[in-house]
């Protein structure tokens, strides 16, 4: 009985009809004031918005989507929401979305191309566009996904699609130059997922830079780019007699450092370790991790801005943005203290 009485006393949510009646205009005028302001007299629109604010009225997003064909929602898909690398991308994307009046929806593809494709299919009708971070899909699948709604890639490139990527050519050269300056004549690369575009780019860059320096480079893996992938990568590197290990990302590097410590291998006295990404904990662990820093927050922001620009202007040539990288030199790398390699 009391529940029924409380329900009866609960004030109803104001409707577009209430706003129109209070403002003394037609409901179509109220609708245009929110969805097509250029078609409403400036003073009339200001009056309608003031009445709507006083009554506590907000347009129904679903109704607006039906009328305008836009949801004002974009989706950001990441391979692993627990990976600190993507926190920067998410932060930048969220801030850019908020600044342009968009709602950001986040999806975790769990490093699984099938899961990524499923999220694209399910969310496609509900969003105005996608930002795909480190997509694991093949180029053909990406182009198919870009047909219904626009999409922008982060940390991935595909011909004909807009993307924001890191300058791995310069970054890998910085890593190799640093290791060479410490006396290393070779290194191993602990690779990540086989589907990783950035992983392939990192390996090509490291191998090319190594050749310029006369350094031997060997790829190991693939390994899961998490703490759990570290032990197998560390064991393989020790077995290969490596004096320097360059890891696919910082999370893998953390796992490598833990395993080396368990085995009594000193870092950097016996082995130097390098990561990619410069996640926020890289400087806090012991030894602190030498790693290639990427501008992840800027990447997320620029991706959403690019998505909105492509949605409005539909340029013939998709925008490709290459952001600088910087090697952060810390305690996990040092001079070679062993005999000839």
C-alpha positions, 0 to 999 in steps of 0.5 A: 500500500505504501509503495503504491502511494509513493509511486503515485506521489512520484512526479512524472518526467516532463515531456516535449508536450509540457515544454511546448505548452509552457513555451507557447510553441508547437512541439515541432518547434521544441524538437527543432530547437534541440536537433536542428537549431539552425531552423529556429529563430534565435530568440525562440530557441533561447526561450524554448531552452530556458523553459526546458531547463526550468522544467527539467526536460531533456530530449530522449536520446533514442527519439533524437536518433530516430529523427536525426539519424545520429546517436551522438555516441562513439565506441572505443574498443580495446584488446585488454581493458586491464592493460595500463597502456589503454588507460591513456587512450581511454582518457584522451578519447573520453575528454575529446568526446565530452568536449564535442558533446559525444558519449563514449562507450567502451568495449573490451575485445579480450585480445580476440578478433572474433570478440572484436568483430562481434562487438562491431556488429552489435554496437554498429547500429547504436553508435555514430562511429568506432575508435579501434585501439590495437585492432586484431582484425585483418584488413579486409574485416576492418574495411568491411566494418568501416562501410556502415559507420566511420572508424579510426584506428589507434596503434594500427594502420590499414590502407585507406583507413584513418589512423593514429600511430606511434613513430616506431621507426624512430623509437626502435632506432632509439632503443638500439642506439641505447643498447649499442652505447652500452656495449651490447652486440646483440639482443632478443625481442620477446614478441607479442600476439601474432595478430599485433600490427604494432608488434610486427612494426616494432620487430621490423624496426628493431631488426633494421636498426640492429643491422645498421649497428651491426647487432644480431637480433633474434625474435622469440615468442609469441608471448601473451603481452601480460605478466603471465607471459613473462616467465616463458619469455625470460626463460627463453631469453636466458637460454639464448644467452641474451644480454639484452631483452626487448619486450613487446610491451611493459606488461610483458617486461614486468613479468620478465623482470619478476622471472629473472629475479626468481632465477637470480639473474641480475638486472641490469648487471647480467641482462638489460631489459627494455619495454614499450609503452611507458605505462605509469608503473614503469618508473615505480618498479625496481629496477625501474624500466627503460621503455619507449614512451608513446603519447597514448592520451594524445592518440585517444584524443586525436582519434575521436577528433579525427572520427568526428572530422571524417564523419562531417567532411568525408575526406577523400584521403583518410588522415594518418597521424604519426605521433613522436616517441621517446625512450625513457632510460631508467635502471633496467638497462646497463653496460655489458659486464660479461665476456665477448658475445 
